[in-house]
Amino acid sequence: MLKTRIIPTILWKNENIVKGIGFDSWRRIGTLLPAVKVYNLRQVDELIILDIQATEEGRLPNLGTISDITKECFVPLTIGGGIRTASDVKDILRVGADKICLNTTSYTNPSIVSDIAYMYGSQCVVASIDAKLVGSEYYCYSHNGTVNTGRTVRNWAKELEKLGAGEIIITSIEKDGTMQGYDLDLISLVSTTVKIPVIASGGAGKYEDMYQAIKKGNASAVAASSMFNFTEATPHAAREYLRSKHIPVRKI
Amino acid sequence: MTAQVVVIDYGMSNLASLARSLEKCGASPLFSSDPKEILEASKIILPGVGSFAEGMANLSKLGLVSPLRDIASGKTIPILGICLGMQLLASTGSEGYEVEGLNLIPGKVIKLESHNDQDKIPHVGWNNIEIKQDDPILAEIPDNTDFYFVHSYYFQPTSEDTIIATTPHCGNFASVIRLNNIYGTQFHPEKSSQPGLKLLSNFLNL
């Protein structure tokens, strides 16, 4: 049976790993390569590494660094940040990444999602939605959570699936970094809207939060960053916890 | 030049992660589409992602179909097909119309069919293998170990005897196969963490 995945998300800025709260006040919490090495040794299910400065600086994540990362990473690796064209994707895959993560570009140029899906397969396209509740409706934000795109999460998730995204990572901007639990309504909104796998992101602080995202939110995978960086929690212990709650997880 | 591990480069694969994994296992693989180099290999890996028809077309264009069949008929040089590479070992592939495969292991490649809500297609993610026969390629890999899969088609061997392991998705499909020295894995060992590296080093030690 297919397993529910636990995915550490690494936010990357100048070869460092950073983490903020609510997409703000970034603080340096480690260096990139050693962290990847540790996660690989601990046999994580997957890794998502996002260069949070790339879009703002109008460039791609450093290909040399990705190449160094893939020397230490023997699980599926998703890279995001600053991707604007199918040829950017080619460069990133060529140095050993398996999937790319799209956010800001998908709003300005939605056809890039279908282009990449056509050229490299849907499994290669992870569409990222950063969302915030405005009134009674969730809206999609681009540019690291700073710009309201005017699109509702409900419609945009459906659109991304239609364009050929292979999975959607849904992040609550307000919950991110708070470690107070995922926004279960948001996750459940996306997972009931699309059939493709949904990765819950933003707010995980304890293993129980992950269980809720899977059980109540219907997520296929749970991503976490602060929880693995600022608490004793590890992806391995998360896996054992979920197993004890009868969630199918990898046997190590 | 001494004989070495050759990974066939026929334009159907992202070779970087396979290269990294083989290096991690202590091998220095040669990536080649040159029939001469391939005929001198001590071991051959046929990777691949994409469509069966395109994969076969590329192998033919590069003049690699006969050399691979010759090597296989010698029964001494181990060959490992990964994902599409495993599927190309079959007699035929079918993506709406039938295409001749390398025909190194009798069988056909057909589309996965959903049996219930859990059976998503494409089959993407970690899933376990159920070992049907002990085999050196699975040495020290316990039954039910999870590997990483990405595919929509599967290999249906003509003979059950060629099935080393199956995976419970869309019914049970063959996830590891073998005939003589020719092996195939539907999953990606190079993306399957420690068990994947173990399988690759088992292959390198054959």
Chai-1 contact restraints between the chains, C-beta under 6 A:
chainA,res_idxA,chainB,res_idxB,connection_type,confidence,min_distance_angstrom,max_distance_angstrom,comment,restraint_id
A,L2,B,G125,contact,1.0,0.0,6.0,A-B,restraint_1
A,L2,B,N127,contact,1.0,0.0,6.0,A-B,restraint_2
A,K3,B,W126,contact,1.0,0.0,6.0,A-B,restraint_3
A,Q43,B,S193,contact,1.0,0.0,6.0,A-B,restraint_4
A,Q43,B,Q194,contact,1.0,0.0,6.0,A-B,restraint_5
A,T70,B,R20,contact,1.0,0.0,6.0,A-B,restraint_6
A,K71,B,R20,contact,1.0,0.0,6.0,A-B,restraint_7
A,F74,B,S21,contact,1.0,0.0,6.0,A-B,restraint_8
A,F74,B,S193,contact,1.0,0.0,6.0,A-B,restraint_9
A,V75,B,S193,contact,1.0,0.0,6.0,A-B,restraint_10
A,P76,B,K191,contact,1.0,0.0,6.0,A-B,restraint_11
A,L93,B,N14,contact,1.0,0.0,6.0,A-B,restraint_12
A,V95,B,A16,contact,1.0,0.0,6.0,A-B,restraint_13
A,G96,B,A16,contact,1.0,0.0,6.0,A-B,restraint_14
A,G96,B,S17,contact,1.0,0.0,6.0,A-B,restraint_15
A,Q123,B,V124,contact,1.0,0.0,6.0,A-B,restraint_16
A,Q123,B,V150,contact,1.0,0.0,6.0,A-B,restraint_17
A,R250,B,W126,contact,1.0,0.0,6.0,A-B,restraint_18
A,R250,B,D146,contact,1.0,0.0,6.0,A-B,restraint_19
